[in-house]
Amino acid sequence: MTGYKNFILRGSLVEFAVALIMATAFTAVVTATVAIIMDIVGKIGGQPDFSSYAPGGVSLGAWLTAFISFLVISAVVYFLIVKPYTAAKQRFFPDEDEGVPADVALLEEIRDLLQADRTV
């Protein structure tokens, strides 16, 4: 029973479950946004679904609809999620200066000690 309790309460499992739930809920938001944008594209182009488009008898409509949907989804995710998140992260949690790595600092200290011994 202890092993099962440790498995269930392991932090990464809980974090993964929360991420999955949030992603599922967020999918609805992205899908609704894409539907709005595709409706706008439909108003401009006459129809939001190009499934019936078949120039020369080649059915390109389904592919064209999927491709435009992909472009809209990627734009929505990038401009409404990634860019604002990155800007907020930099504003509220700026990157700290990494400074000198520990191994380089140790080598510099050894170098300085060796130089000090030569001058004595």
C-alpha positions in Angstrom: 0.0 0.0 0.0 2.9 2.4 0.7 4.2 1.9 -2.8 0.9 2.7 -4.3 0.5 5.8 -2.1 4.0 7.0 -3.2 3.1 6.4 -6.8 -0.1 8.4 -6.6 1.4 11.3 -4.6 4.5 11.6 -6.7 4.8 15.2 -7.9 5.4 14.5 -11.5 2.3 12.4 -11.8 0.1 15.1 -10.3 1.7 17.8 -12.4 1.2 15.7 -15.5 -2.5 15.2 -14.7 -3.0 18.9 -14.1 -1.3 19.7 -17.4 -3.5 17.3 -19.2 -6.7 18.7 -17.7 -5.6 22.3 -18.5 -4.6 21.3 -22.1 -8.0 19.7 -22.6 -9.8 22.7 -21.3 -7.6 25.0 -23.3 -8.3 23.1 -26.5 -11.9 24.3 -26.4 -10.7 27.9 -26.2 -8.4 27.5 -29.2 -11.0 25.6 -31.2 -13.6 28.3 -30.6 -11.1 31.0 -31.6 -10.2 29.2 -34.7 -13.9 28.8 -35.6 -14.4 32.5 -35.2 -11.4 33.2 -37.5 -12.5 30.6 -40.0 -15.9 32.3 -40.1 -14.3 35.6 -40.8 -12.2 33.9 -43.6 -15.5 32.4 -44.9 -17.1 35.9 -45.0 -14.2 37.1 -47.0 -13.9 34.1 -49.3 -17.5 33.1 -49.5 -17.3 29.9 -47.4 -15.2 28.8 -44.4 -15.1 25.2 -45.7 -13.3 24.5 -49.0 -14.1 20.8 -49.2 -16.0 21.1 -52.5 -13.0 22.9 -54.2 -11.6 20.5 -56.9 -9.7 22.3 -59.7 -9.2 19.9 -62.6 -11.0 17.1 -60.8 -8.4 17.0 -58.0 -9.9 17.2 -54.6 -7.8 19.9 -52.9 -10.6 21.4 -50.8 -10.2 19.2 -47.7 -6.4 19.7 -47.7 -6.8 23.4 -48.2 -9.3 23.6 -45.3 -7.0 21.6 -43.0 -4.0 23.7 -44.0 -5.7 27.0 -43.4 -7.0 25.7 -40.0 -3.4 24.7 -39.1 -2.1 28.1 -40.0 -4.9 29.8 -37.9 -4.3 27.4 -34.9 -0.6 28.0 -35.0 -1.1 31.8 -35.2 -3.6 31.8 -32.3 -1.3 29.7 -30.1 1.7 31.8 -30.9 0.2 35.3 -30.8 -2.4 34.8 -28.0 -0.4 32.4 -25.8 3.3 32.1 -26.5 4.2 35.8 -27.0 2.1 37.1 -24.0 3.4 34.3 -21.8 7.0 34.9 -22.8 6.6 38.7 -22.2 5.0 38.2 -18.8 7.6 35.6 -17.7 10.4 38.0 -18.6 8.7 40.9 -16.9 7.8 39.1 -13.6 10.6 36.5 -13.5 13.6 38.0 -15.4 16.5 35.7 -16.2 19.2 35.8 -13.6 22.8 36.4 -14.7 24.4 33.0 -14.9 27.7 34.4 -13.7 30.8 32.3 -13.9 30.2 28.5 -13.9 31.6 26.7 -10.9 34.2 24.8 -12.8 35.5 27.9 -14.5 35.6 29.7 -11.1 37.6 26.8 -9.7 40.1 26.9 -12.6 40.5 30.6 -12.2 41.2 30.2 -8.5 43.8 27.5 -9.2 45.4 29.8 -11.8 45.5 32.7 -9.4 47.1 30.5 -6.7 49.7 29.2 -9.1 50.5 32.8 -10.2 50.8 33.8 -6.5 53.3 31.0 -5.8 55.5 32.1 -8.8 55.8 35.6 -7.5 56.8 34.6 -4.0 
